[in-house]
Amino acid sequence: MIGLCGMASGEGGLDSAHRGYTHVPFGDGEGGTSSSEVDWDSMLAQLATQPVEEGWVTLQEAANATGVSRSTLRSWYRSSQIQSRMVAGAHGPQRMVLLEAVVDRALGSSRARRQLENARSLEAEVDALRRRVEAIERHLGLT
């Protein structure tokens, strides 16, 4: 039978096999939900419909938005320089960070600030090139 493990509380001795954990089964076999009756697809669908709080993004999204590497982001949340939390994702637990905190921290770092400024200047350059291509297409009658 499938079950959950949690820390045992206080009373009674613990044998070395359990190492402080207790087993809590999903079903009791007597009219309760057994492990074969768990509808994992509906549980995942319910999880997917939970509201996402504004401002929390994945490490990859924060890295893409700021130009700061995921490794640096991990260093920052491990040293409590930015706030983070774990949420259930489609493929298991996923680390989320506040994008505003990442941007603030990145602007406080000269190296990260340069990367952010370079990313912004590249975006401006791409926009200018896009406008030039559109003008050329109009001139040639392609649009």
C-alpha positions in Angstrom: 0.0 0.0 0.0 1.3 3.5 -0.9 1.7 5.9 2.0 3.3 9.1 3.1 6.1 9.5 5.5 6.3 12.2 8.2 8.4 12.8 11.3 7.3 10.8 14.3 6.3 12.8 17.3 7.7 12.2 20.8 6.4 9.0 22.4 7.6 5.5 22.0 10.9 4.2 20.8 11.9 4.3 17.2 13.6 1.3 15.7 16.5 2.0 13.4 14.6 1.0 10.3 12.2 3.9 10.7 14.8 6.5 11.6 12.2 9.0 13.0 9.5 8.6 10.3 6.0 7.2 10.6 4.1 5.6 7.8 0.7 7.1 7.1 -1.2 5.1 4.5 -3.5 6.7 1.9 -6.2 4.1 2.3 -7.3 1.8 5.0 -8.5 -1.1 2.9 -11.9 -0.9 4.5 -14.1 1.4 2.4 -11.4 4.1 2.3 -9.5 5.1 -0.7 -6.9 2.5 -1.6 -3.8 3.4 -3.6 -5.3 1.8 -6.7 -8.3 4.2 -6.5 -6.3 7.4 -6.4 -7.0 9.5 -9.5 -3.6 11.1 -10.1 -4.7 12.8 -13.2 -7.5 14.7 -11.4 -5.1 15.5 -8.5 -2.6 17.0 -11.0 -5.4 18.9 -12.8 -6.5 20.4 -9.4 -3.0 21.4 -8.7 -2.7 23.1 -12.1 -5.8 25.2 -11.4 -4.5 26.6 -8.2 -3.9 30.3 -8.5 -0.3 31.5 -9.0 0.7 34.5 -6.8 1.7 37.5 -8.7 5.5 38.1 -9.0 6.7 34.6 -8.3 8.6 33.0 -11.2 10.7 29.9 -11.8 14.5 30.2 -11.7 14.7 29.8 -15.5 12.1 32.7 -16.0 14.1 34.9 -13.6 17.4 34.0 -15.3 15.8 34.8 -18.7 14.3 38.1 -17.5 17.5 39.4 -15.7 20.4 37.7 -17.4 21.5 36.3 -14.0 22.5 32.7 -14.1 20.4 30.0 -12.3 23.6 29.2 -10.3 23.8 32.8 -9.1 20.1 32.8 -8.2 20.6 29.6 -6.2 23.5 31.2 -4.3 21.4 34.2 -3.6 18.4 32.3 -2.2 20.7 29.9 -0.2 22.3 32.9 1.5 18.9 34.6 2.0 19.7 37.5 -0.3 16.4 36.8 -2.2 13.2 35.2 -1.1 12.3 31.8 -2.5 9.8 29.0 -2.0 9.1 25.5 -3.3 5.8 24.8 -5.1 4.4 21.6 -6.6 5.1 21.5 -10.3 4.1 19.2 -13.1 7.3 17.2 -12.7 7.8 17.5 -9.0 8.7 20.4 -6.6 9.9 23.6 -8.3 11.8 26.5 -6.8 10.1 29.9 -7.3 11.6 33.4 -6.6 10.2 36.9 -6.5 11.2 38.5 -9.8 11.2 42.0 -8.2 13.6 40.8 -5.5 15.9 39.3 -8.2 15.9 42.5 -10.2 16.7 44.6 -7.1 19.5 42.2 -6.1 20.8 42.2 -9.7 20.9 46.0 -9.8 23.0 45.9 -6.6 25.6 43.7 -8.2 27.9 45.5 -10.7 28.4 42.4 -12.8 24.7 41.5 -12.9 23.8 45.1 -13.6 26.1 45.1 -16.6 24.5 41.8 -17.8 21.0 43.3 -17.3 22.0 46.5 -19.2 23.5 44.5 -22.0 20.3 42.5 -22.3 18.3 45.6 -22.4 20.5 47.2 -25.1 20.3 44.0 -27.2 16.5 44.2 -27.0 16.6 47.8 -28.2 18.9 46.8 -31.0 16.6 43.9 -32.1 13.6 46.3 -32.0 15.5 48.8 -34.2 16.4 46.0 -36.7 12.8 44.8 -36.7 11.6 48.2 -37.6 14.2 48.5 -40.4 13.2 45.1 -41.9 9.5 46.2 -41.8 10.4 49.5 -43.6 12.4 47.6 -46.3 9.5 45.1 -46.7 7.1 48.0 -47.2 9.4 49.7 -49.6 9.7 46.5 -51.7 5.9 45.9 -51.5 6.2 42.6 -49.6 3.7 43.6 -47.0 
